Amino acid sequence: MDLTKADWRKSSYTGPNGGDCVELASVPDMVSVRDSKDPDGPKLLVTRRAFAALLSDIKR
């Protein structure tokens, strides 16, 4: 999947100095995740359902 035009967003918990953070991009039927310090590095693509399950588990 071509992610060159994806609209990446940083976590709302990111401080003014950046730090250890991930960025997310919504793409058709998927969510892409990347390391904010390495935007040209690998990206993880997961289904929206899998991402929602991850967030649900994290919140517990």
PQR file with spaces between the fields and no chain letter, atoms N, CA, C, O and H, PARSE charges and radii, in Angstrom:
ATOM       1  N    MET     1       0.848   -1.180    0.000 -0.4000 1.5000
ATOM       2  CA   MET     1       0.000    0.000    0.000 -0.0000 2.0000
ATOM       3  C    MET     1       0.888    1.236    0.000  0.5500 1.7000
ATOM       4  O    MET     1       1.842    1.315    0.774 -0.5500 1.4000
ATOM       5  N    ASP     2       0.586    2.188   -0.851 -0.4000 1.5000
ATOM       6  CA   ASP     2       1.343    3.434   -0.943 -0.0000 2.0000
ATOM       7  C    ASP     2       0.896    4.389    0.165  0.5500 1.7000
ATOM       8  O    ASP     2      -0.259    4.814    0.199 -0.5500 1.4000
ATOM       9  H    ASP     2      -0.189    2.123   -1.479  0.4000 1.0000
ATOM      10  N    LEU     3       1.813    4.719    1.064 -0.4000 1.5000
ATOM      11  CA   LEU     3       1.500    5.596    2.193 -0.0000 2.0000
ATOM      12  C    LEU     3       2.162    6.965    2.066  0.5500 1.7000
ATOM      13  O    LEU     3       2.197    7.730    3.030 -0.5500 1.4000
ATOM      14  H    LEU     3       2.751    4.373    1.036  0.4000 1.0000
ATOM      15  N    THR     4       2.688    7.276    0.880 -0.4000 1.5000
ATOM      16  CA   THR     4       3.398    8.553    0.701 -0.0000 2.0000
ATOM      17  C    THR     4       2.489    9.761    0.880  0.5500 1.7000
ATOM      18  O    THR     4       2.968   10.835    1.244 -0.5500 1.4000
ATOM      19  H    THR     4       2.660    6.655    0.097  0.4000 1.0000
ATOM      20  N    LYS     5       1.203    9.615    0.636 -0.4000 1.5000
ATOM      21  CA   LYS     5       0.279   10.743    0.775 -0.0000 2.0000
ATOM      22  C    LYS     5      -0.623   10.618    2.002  0.5500 1.7000
ATOM      23  O    LYS     5      -1.608   11.343    2.141 -0.5500 1.4000
ATOM      24  H    LYS     5       0.814    8.742    0.340  0.4000 1.0000
ATOM      25  N    ALA     6      -0.271    9.689    2.886 -0.4000 1.5000
ATOM      26  CA   ALA     6      -1.075    9.490    4.096 -0.0000 2.0000
ATOM      27  C    ALA     6      -0.970   10.714    5.002  0.5500 1.7000
ATOM      28  O    ALA     6       0.066   11.376    5.058 -0.5500 1.4000
ATOM      29  H    ALA     6       0.530    9.099    2.773  0.4000 1.0000
ATOM      30  N    ASP     7      -2.052   10.996    5.700 -0.4000 1.5000
ATOM      31  CA   ASP     7      -2.109   12.110    6.642 -0.0000 2.0000
ATOM      32  C    ASP     7      -1.758   11.582    8.032  0.5500 1.7000
ATOM      33  O    ASP     7      -2.619   11.054    8.735 -0.5500 1.4000
ATOM      34  H    ASP     7      -2.893   10.458    5.654  0.4000 1.0000
ATOM      35  N    TRP     8      -0.491   11.728    8.423 -0.4000 1.5000
ATOM      36  CA   TRP     8       0.006   11.196    9.690 -0.0000 2.0000
ATOM      37  C    TRP     8      -0.318   12.140   10.835  0.5500 1.7000
ATOM      38  O    TRP     8      -0.194   13.358   10.699 -0.5500 1.4000
ATOM      39  H    TRP     8       0.208   12.157    7.851  0.4000 1.0000
ATOM      40  N    ARG     9      -0.737   11.572   11.972 -0.4000 1.5000
ATOM      41  CA   ARG     9      -1.038   12.360   13.172 -0.0000 2.0000
ATOM      42  C    ARG     9      -0.263   11.788   14.351  0.5500 1.7000
ATOM      43  O    ARG     9      -0.161   10.573   14.521 -0.5500 1.4000
ATOM      44  H    ARG     9      -0.837   10.583   12.083  0.4000 1.0000
ATOM      45  N    LYS    10       0.283   12.697   15.166 -0.4000 1.5000
ATOM      46  CA   LYS    10       0.980   12.268   16.386 -0.0000 2.0000
ATOM      47  C    LYS    10      -0.023   12.132   17.512  0.5500 1.7000
ATOM      48  O    LYS    10      -1.101   12.724   17.482 -0.5500 1.4000
ATOM      49  H    LYS    10       0.200   13.684   15.028  0.4000 1.0000
ATOM      50  N    SER    11       0.340   11.364   18.478 -0.4000 1.5000
ATOM      51  CA   SER    11      -0.481   11.178   19.664 -0.0000 2.0000
ATOM      52  C    SER    11      -0.714   12.510   20.364  0.5500 1.7000
ATOM      53  O    SER    11       0.162   13.375   20.375 -0.5500 1.4000
ATOM      54  H    SER    11       1.216   10.882   18.502  0.4000 1.0000
ATOM      55  N    SER    12      -1.878   12.667   20.938 -0.4000 1.5000
ATOM      56  CA   SER    12      -2.174   13.885   21.702 -0.0000 2.0000
ATOM      57  C    SER    12      -1.343   13.940   22.976  0.5500 1.7000
ATOM      58  O    SER    12      -1.279   14.988   23.619 -0.5500 1.4000
ATOM      59  H    SER    12      -2.589   11.964   20.930  0.4000 1.0000
ATOM      60  N    TYR    13      -0.710   12.844   23.354 -0.4000 1.5000
ATOM      61  CA   TYR    13       0.133   12.800   24.547 -0.0000 2.0000
ATOM      62  C    TYR    13       1.579   13.197   24.249  0.5500 1.7000
ATOM      63  O    TYR    13       2.412   13.222   25.155 -0.5500 1.4000
ATOM      64  H    TYR    13      -0.762   11.992   22.833  0.4000 1.0000
ATOM      65  N    THR    14       1.882   13.506   22.993 -0.4000 1.5000
ATOM      66  CA   THR    14       3.232   13.906   22.628 -0.0000 2.0000
ATOM      67  C    THR    14       3.547   15.263   23.228  0.5500 1.7000
ATOM      68  O    THR    14       2.768   16.206   23.087 -0.5500 1.4000
ATOM      69  H    THR    14       1.205   13.485   22.257  0.4000 1.0000
ATOM      70  N    GLY    15       4.672   15.366   23.890 -0.4000 1.5000
ATOM      71  CA   GLY    15       5.094   16.630   24.488 -0.0000 2.0000
ATOM      72  C    GLY    15       5.695   17.555   23.444  0.5500 1.7000
ATOM      73  O    GLY    15       5.821   17.172   22.281 -0.5500 1.4000
ATOM      74  H    GLY    15       5.305   14.600   24.005  0.4000 1.0000
ATOM      75  N    PRO    16       6.065   18.757   23.835 -0.5600 1.5000
ATOM      76  CA   PRO    16       6.607   19.735   22.898  0.2800 2.0000
ATOM      77  C    PRO    16       7.957   19.330   22.308  0.5500 1.7000
ATOM      78  O    PRO    16       8.356   19.852   21.267 -0.5500 1.4000
ATOM      79  N    ASN    17       8.659   18.412   22.958 -0.4000 1.5000
ATOM      80  CA   ASN    17       9.964   17.976   22.463 -0.0000 2.0000
ATOM      81  C    ASN    17       9.885   16.677   21.672  0.5500 1.7000
ATOM      82  O    ASN    17      10.918   16.095   21.344 -0.5500 1.4000
ATOM      83  H    ASN    17       8.336   17.988   23.804  0.4000 1.0000
ATOM      84  N    GLY    18       8.698   16.223   21.367 -0.4000 1.5000
ATOM      85  CA   GLY    18       8.546   14.986   20.609 -0.0000 2.0000
ATOM      86  C    GLY    18       8.635   13.776   21.513  0.5500 1.7000
ATOM      87  O    GLY    18       7.638   13.366   22.106 -0.5500 1.4000
ATOM      88  H    GLY    18       7.859   16.696   21.634  0.4000 1.0000
ATOM      89  N    GLY    19       9.807   13.208   21.623 -0.4000 1.5000
ATOM      90  CA   GLY    19      10.000   12.052   22.496 -0.0000 2.0000
ATOM      91  C    GLY    19       9.641   10.755   21.808  0.5500 1.7000
ATOM      92  O    GLY    19       9.563   10.678   20.582 -0.5500 1.4000
ATOM      93  H    GLY    19      10.618   13.541   21.141  0.4000 1.0000
ATOM      94  N    ASP    20       9.427    9.748   22.616 -0.4000 1.5000
ATOM      95  CA   ASP    20       9.085    8.428   22.097 -0.0000 2.0000
ATOM      96  C    ASP    20       7.604    8.407   21.761  0.5500 1.7000
ATOM      97  O    ASP    20       6.756    8.376   22.653 -0.5500 1.4000
ATOM      98  H    ASP    20       9.490    9.810   23.612  0.4000 1.0000
ATOM      99  N    CYS    21       7.302    8.423   20.491 -0.4000 1.5000
ATOM     100  CA   CYS    21       5.915    8.558   20.079 -0.0000 2.0000
ATOM     101  C    CYS    21       5.659    7.775   18.808  0.5500 1.7000
ATOM     102  O    CYS    21       6.580    7.465   18.053 -0.5500 1.4000
ATOM     103  H    CYS    21       7.991    8.448   19.767  0.4000 1.0000
ATOM     104  N    VAL    22       4.411    7.466   18.585 -0.4000 1.5000
ATOM     105  CA   VAL    22       3.991    6.861   17.329 -0.0000 2.0000
ATOM     106  C    VAL    22       3.109    7.851   16.586  0.5500 1.7000
ATOM     107  O    VAL    22       2.537    8.768   17.175 -0.5500 1.4000
ATOM     108  H    VAL    22       3.662    7.718   19.198  0.4000 1.0000
ATOM     109  N    GLU    23       3.013    7.646   15.299 -0.4000 1.5000
ATOM     110  CA   GLU    23       2.104    8.420   14.462 -0.0000 2.0000
ATOM     111  C    GLU    23       1.148    7.449   13.800  0.5500 1.7000
ATOM     112  O    GLU    23       1.508    6.312   13.494 -0.5500 1.4000
ATOM     113  H    GLU    23       3.477    6.901   14.820  0.4000 1.0000
ATOM     114  N    LEU    24      -0.075    7.908   13.583 -0.4000 1.5000
ATOM     115  CA   LEU    24      -1.116    7.083   12.968 -0.0000 2.0000
ATOM     116  C    LEU    24      -1.608    7.743   11.694  0.5500 1.7000
ATOM     117  O    LEU    24      -1.630    8.969   11.580 -0.5500 1.4000
ATOM     118  H    LEU    24      -0.367    8.831   13.832  0.4000 1.0000
ATOM     119  N    ALA    25      -1.997    6.924   10.748 -0.4000 1.5000
ATOM     120  CA   ALA    25      -2.636    7.411    9.531 -0.0000 2.0000
ATOM     121  C    ALA    25      -3.799    6.492    9.205  0.5500 1.7000
ATOM     122  O    ALA    25      -3.659    5.269    9.225 -0.5500 1.4000
ATOM     123  H    ALA    25      -1.979    5.928   10.841  0.4000 1.0000
ATOM     124  N    SER    26      -4.931    7.075    8.909 -0.4000 1.5000
ATOM     125  CA   SER    26      -6.089    6.291    8.477 -0.0000 2.0000
ATOM     126  C    SER    26      -6.012    6.119    6.968  0.5500 1.7000
ATOM     127  O    SER    26      -5.872    7.087    6.221 -0.5500 1.4000
ATOM     128  H    SER    26      -5.045    8.068    8.893  0.4000 1.0000
ATOM     129  N    VAL    27      -6.103    4.896    6.547 -0.4000 1.5000
ATOM     130  CA   VAL    27      -6.138    4.566    5.120 -0.0000 2.0000
ATOM     131  C    VAL    27      -7.353    3.661    4.927  0.5500 1.7000
ATOM     132  O    VAL    27      -7.870    3.128    5.909 -0.5500 1.4000
ATOM     133  H    VAL    27      -6.216    4.109    7.154  0.4000 1.0000
ATOM     134  N    PRO    28      -7.820    3.472    3.709 -0.5600 1.5000
ATOM     135  CA   PRO    28      -9.043    2.695    3.511  0.2800 2.0000
ATOM     136  C    PRO    28      -9.027    1.346    4.248  0.5500 1.7000
ATOM     137  O    PRO    28      -8.195    0.481    3.974 -0.5500 1.4000
ATOM     138  N    ASP    29      -9.956    1.195    5.176 -0.4000 1.5000
ATOM     139  CA   ASP    29     -10.168   -0.037    5.942 -0.0000 2.0000
ATOM     140  C    ASP    29      -9.003   -0.434    6.845  0.5500 1.7000
ATOM     141  O    ASP    29      -9.020   -1.524    7.417 -0.5500 1.4000
ATOM     142  H    ASP    29     -10.632    1.898    5.399  0.4000 1.0000
ATOM     143  N    MET    30      -7.999    0.421    6.986 -0.4000 1.5000
ATOM     144  CA   MET    30      -6.818    0.079    7.767 -0.0000 2.0000
ATOM     145  C    MET    30      -6.350    1.278    8.589  0.5500 1.7000
ATOM     146  O    MET    30      -6.780    2.409    8.365 -0.5500 1.4000
ATOM     147  H    MET    30      -7.985    1.306    6.521  0.4000 1.0000
ATOM     148  N    VAL    31      -5.470    1.009    9.535 -0.4000 1.5000
ATOM     149  CA   VAL    31      -4.761    2.035   10.286 -0.0000 2.0000
ATOM     150  C    VAL    31      -3.282    1.718   10.131  0.5500 1.7000
ATOM     151  O    VAL    31      -2.869    0.569   10.288 -0.5500 1.4000
ATOM     152  H    VAL    31      -5.120    0.089    9.717  0.4000 1.0000
ATOM     153  N    SER    32      -2.493    2.725    9.826 -0.4000 1.5000
ATOM     154  CA   SER    32      -1.059    2.542    9.706 -0.0000 2.0000
ATOM     155  C    SER    32      -0.382    3.216   10.887  0.5500 1.7000
ATOM     156  O    SER    32      -0.801    4.288   11.324 -0.5500 1.4000
ATOM     157  H    SER    32      -2.829    3.658    9.698  0.4000 1.0000
ATOM     158  N    VAL    33       0.664    2.586   11.401 -0.4000 1.5000
ATOM     159  CA   VAL    33       1.400    3.071   12.567 -0.0000 2.0000
ATOM     160  C    VAL    33       2.875    3.153   12.197  0.5500 1.7000
ATOM     161  O    VAL    33       3.417    2.253   11.555 -0.5500 1.4000
ATOM     162  H    VAL    33       1.004    1.715   11.046  0.4000 1.0000
ATOM     163  N    ARG    34       3.526    4.259   12.613 -0.4000 1.5000
ATOM     164  CA   ARG    34       4.966    4.384   12.388 -0.0000 2.0000
ATOM     165  C    ARG    34       5.618    5.090   13.574  0.5500 1.7000
ATOM     166  O    ARG    34       4.938    5.720   14.383 -0.5500 1.4000
ATOM     167  H    ARG    34       3.085    4.990   13.134  0.4000 1.0000
ATOM     168  N    ASP    35       6.920    4.980   13.667 -0.4000 1.5000
ATOM     169  CA   ASP    35       7.714    5.644   14.692 -0.0000 2.0000
ATOM     170  C    ASP    35       7.924    7.090   14.267  0.5500 1.7000
ATOM     171  O    ASP    35       8.417    7.347   13.168 -0.5500 1.4000
ATOM     172  H    ASP    35       7.473    4.468   13.009  0.4000 1.0000
ATOM     173  N    SER    36       7.557    8.034   15.123 -0.4000 1.5000
ATOM     174  CA   SER    36       7.675    9.452   14.755 -0.0000 2.0000
ATOM     175  C    SER    36       9.124    9.883   14.544  0.5500 1.7000
ATOM     176  O    SER    36       9.382   10.850   13.827 -0.5500 1.4000
ATOM     177  H    SER    36       7.158    7.826   16.016  0.4000 1.0000
ATOM     178  N    LYS    37      10.070    9.176   15.161 -0.4000 1.5000
ATOM     179  CA   LYS    37      11.481    9.521   14.996 -0.0000 2.0000
ATOM     180  C    LYS    37      12.069    8.939   13.723  0.5500 1.7000
ATOM     181  O    LYS    37      13.172    9.316   13.329 -0.5500 1.4000
ATOM     182  H    LYS    37       9.860    8.390   15.743  0.4000 1.0000
ATOM     183  N    ASP    38      11.356    8.026   13.071 -0.4000 1.5000
ATOM     184  CA   ASP    38      11.847    7.369   11.858 -0.0000 2.0000
ATOM     185  C    ASP    38      10.724    7.307   10.824  0.5500 1.7000
ATOM     186  O    ASP    38      10.256    6.220   10.485 -0.5500 1.4000
ATOM     187  H    ASP    38      10.460    7.720   13.391  0.4000 1.0000
ATOM     188  N    PRO    39      10.285    8.471   10.318 -0.5600 1.5000
ATOM     189  CA   PRO    39       9.132    8.480    9.408  0.2800 2.0000
ATOM     190  C    PRO    39       9.357    7.721    8.101  0.5500 1.7000
ATOM     191  O    PRO    39       8.391    7.348    7.434 -0.5500 1.4000
ATOM     192  N    ASP    40      10.601    7.491    7.730 -0.4000 1.5000
ATOM     193  CA   ASP    40      10.872    6.739    6.504 -0.0000 2.0000
ATOM     194  C    ASP    40      11.090    5.253    6.787  0.5500 1.7000
ATOM     195  O    ASP    40      11.312    4.462    5.870 -0.5500 1.4000
ATOM     196  H    ASP    40      11.385    7.795    8.271  0.4000 1.0000
ATOM     197  N    GLY    41      11.025    4.890    8.049 -0.4000 1.5000
ATOM     198  CA   GLY    41      11.231    3.499    8.437 -0.0000 2.0000
ATOM     199  C    GLY    41       9.991    2.650    8.197  0.5500 1.7000
ATOM     200  O    GLY    41       9.069    3.068    7.496 -0.5500 1.4000
ATOM     201  H    GLY    41      10.845    5.533    8.793  0.4000 1.0000
ATOM     202  N    PRO    42       9.974    1.468    8.778 -0.5600 1.5000
ATOM     203  CA   PRO    42       8.856    0.546    8.564  0.2800 2.0000
ATOM     204  C    PRO    42       7.549    1.078    9.128  0.5500 1.7000
ATOM     205  O    PRO    42       7.527    1.850   10.086 -0.5500 1.4000
ATOM     206  N    LYS    43       6.473    0.647    8.512 -0.4000 1.5000
ATOM     207  CA   LYS    43       5.127    0.987    8.956 -0.0000 2.0000
ATOM     208  C    LYS    43       4.360   -0.295    9.227  0.5500 1.7000
ATOM     209  O    LYS    43       4.563   -1.307    8.555 -0.5500 1.4000
ATOM     210  H    LYS    43       6.491    0.020    7.734  0.4000 1.0000
ATOM     211  N    LEU    44       3.487   -0.246   10.207 -0.4000 1.5000
ATOM     212  CA   LEU    44       2.634   -1.368   10.543 -0.0000 2.0000
ATOM     213  C    LEU    44       1.235   -1.057   10.045  0.5500 1.7000
ATOM     214  O    LEU    44       0.685    0.002   10.349 -0.5500 1.4000
ATOM     215  H    LEU    44       3.322    0.576   10.753  0.4000 1.0000
ATOM     216  N    LEU    45       0.658   -1.969    9.286 -0.4000 1.5000
ATOM     217  CA   LEU    45      -0.723   -1.826    8.812 -0.0000 2.0000
ATOM     218  C    LEU    45      -1.592   -2.846    9.525  0.5500 1.7000
ATOM     219  O    LEU    45      -1.291   -4.040    9.510 -0.5500 1.4000
ATOM     220  H    LEU    45       1.105   -2.829    9.038  0.4000 1.0000
ATOM     221  N    VAL    46      -2.663   -2.385   10.147 -0.4000 1.5000
ATOM     222  CA   VAL    46      -3.594   -3.285   10.827 -0.0000 2.0000
ATOM     223  C    VAL    46      -5.025   -2.899   10.441  0.5500 1.7000
ATOM     224  O    VAL    46      -5.294   -1.760   10.058 -0.5500 1.4000
ATOM     225  H    VAL    46      -2.906   -1.415   10.159  0.4000 1.0000
ATOM     226  N    THR    47      -5.912   -3.847   10.548 -0.4000 1.5000
ATOM     227  CA   THR    47      -7.310   -3.539   10.269 -0.0000 2.0000
ATOM     228  C    THR    47      -7.841   -2.617   11.360  0.5500 1.7000
ATOM     229  O    THR    47      -7.301   -2.576   12.465 -0.5500 1.4000
ATOM     230  H    THR    47      -5.693   -4.772   10.859  0.4000 1.0000
ATOM     231  N    ARG    48      -8.884   -1.891   11.049 -0.4000 1.5000
ATOM     232  CA   ARG    48      -9.494   -1.013   12.041 -0.0000 2.0000
ATOM     233  C    ARG    48     -10.009   -1.823   13.236  0.5500 1.7000
ATOM     234  O    ARG    48      -9.925   -1.372   14.378 -0.5500 1.4000
ATOM     235  H    ARG    48      -9.323   -1.924   10.151  0.4000 1.0000
ATOM     236  N    ARG    49     -10.529   -2.991   12.973 -0.4000 1.5000
ATOM     237  CA   ARG    49     -11.035   -3.852   14.048 -0.0000 2.0000
ATOM     238  C    ARG    49      -9.895   -4.276   14.975  0.5500 1.7000
ATOM     239  O    ARG    49     -10.045   -4.248   16.197 -0.5500 1.4000
ATOM     240  H    ARG    49     -10.597   -3.357   12.045  0.4000 1.0000
ATOM     241  N    ALA    50      -8.763   -4.667   14.401 -0.4000 1.5000
ATOM     242  CA   ALA    50      -7.616   -5.070   15.217 -0.0000 2.0000
ATOM     243  C    ALA    50      -7.083   -3.891   16.019  0.5500 1.7000
ATOM     244  O    ALA    50      -6.697   -4.058   17.176 -0.5500 1.4000
ATOM     245  H    ALA    50      -8.641   -4.689   13.409  0.4000 1.0000
ATOM     246  N    PHE    51      -7.056   -2.711   15.428 -0.4000 1.5000
ATOM     247  CA   PHE    51      -6.570   -1.528   16.136 -0.0000 2.0000
ATOM     248  C    PHE    51      -7.514   -1.167   17.283  0.5500 1.7000
ATOM     249  O    PHE    51      -7.059   -0.811   18.370 -0.5500 1.4000
ATOM     250  H    PHE    51      -7.370   -2.575   14.489  0.4000 1.0000
ATOM     251  N    ALA    52      -8.806   -1.257   17.050 -0.4000 1.5000
ATOM     252  CA   ALA    52      -9.787   -0.988   18.106 -0.0000 2.0000
ATOM     253  C    ALA    52      -9.621   -1.987   19.251  0.5500 1.7000
ATOM     254  O    ALA    52      -9.727   -1.608   20.417 -0.5500 1.4000
ATOM     255  H    ALA    52      -9.175   -1.546   16.167  0.4000 1.0000
ATOM     256  N    ALA    53      -9.366   -3.243   18.935 -0.4000 1.5000
ATOM     257  CA   ALA    53      -9.148   -4.259   19.968 -0.0000 2.0000
ATOM     258  C    ALA    53      -7.885   -3.946   20.764  0.5500 1.7000
ATOM     259  O    ALA    53      -7.872   -4.088   21.987 -0.5500 1.4000
ATOM     260  H    ALA    53      -9.280   -3.551   17.987  0.4000 1.0000
ATOM     261  N    LEU    54      -6.828   -3.522   20.083 -0.4000 1.5000
ATOM     262  CA   LEU    54      -5.594   -3.130   20.768 -0.0000 2.0000
ATOM     263  C    LEU    54      -5.854   -1.999   21.742  0.5500 1.7000
ATOM     264  O    LEU    54      -5.437   -2.070   22.898 -0.5500 1.4000
ATOM     265  H    LEU    54      -6.838   -3.407   19.090  0.4000 1.0000
ATOM     266  N    LEU    55      -6.538   -0.957   21.293 -0.4000 1.5000
ATOM     267  CA   LEU    55      -6.839    0.179   22.169 -0.0000 2.0000
ATOM     268  C    LEU    55      -7.690   -0.257   23.355  0.5500 1.7000
ATOM     269  O    LEU    55      -7.476    0.200   24.478 -0.5500 1.4000
ATOM     270  H    LEU    55      -6.877   -0.899   20.354  0.4000 1.0000
ATOM     271  N    SER    56      -8.640   -1.126   23.111 -0.4000 1.5000
ATOM     272  CA   SER    56      -9.490   -1.615   24.195 -0.0000 2.0000
ATOM     273  C    SER    56      -8.659   -2.354   25.245  0.5500 1.7000
ATOM     274  O    SER    56      -8.850   -2.159   26.445 -0.5500 1.4000
ATOM     275  H    SER    56      -8.813   -1.497   22.199  0.4000 1.0000
ATOM     276  N    ASP    57      -7.741   -3.197   24.786 -0.4000 1.5000
ATOM     277  CA   ASP    57      -6.885   -3.946   25.715 -0.0000 2.0000
ATOM     278  C    ASP    57      -5.954   -3.007   26.486  0.5500 1.7000
ATOM     279  O    ASP    57      -5.705   -3.223   27.672 -0.5500 1.4000
ATOM     280  H    ASP    57      -7.586   -3.355   23.811  0.4000 1.0000
ATOM     281  N    ILE    58      -5.448   -1.989   25.837 -0.4000 1.5000
ATOM     282  CA   ILE    58      -4.539   -1.042   26.494 -0.0000 2.0000
ATOM     283  C    ILE    58      -5.258   -0.278   27.589  0.5500 1.7000
ATOM     284  O    ILE    58      -4.673    0.003   28.636 -0.5500 1.4000
ATOM     285  H    ILE    58      -5.651   -1.814   24.874  0.4000 1.0000
ATOM     286  N    LYS    59      -6.516    0.061   27.362 -0.4000 1.5000
ATOM     287  CA   LYS    59      -7.280    0.852   28.326 -0.0000 2.0000
ATOM     288  C    LYS    59      -7.635    0.087   29.588  0.5500 1.7000
ATOM     289  O    LYS    59      -8.003    0.699   30.591 -0.5500 1.4000
ATOM     290  H    LYS    59      -6.990   -0.167   26.512  0.4000 1.0000
ATOM     291  N    ARG    60      -7.536   -1.223   29.565 -0.4000 1.5000
ATOM     292  CA   ARG    60      -7.901   -2.042   30.734 -0.0000 2.0000
ATOM     293  C    ARG    60      -6.909   -1.918   31.837  0.5500 1.7000
ATOM     294  O    ARG    60      -7.071   -2.542   32.886 -0.5500 1.4000
ATOM     295  H    ARG    60      -7.238   -1.721   28.750  0.4000 1.0000
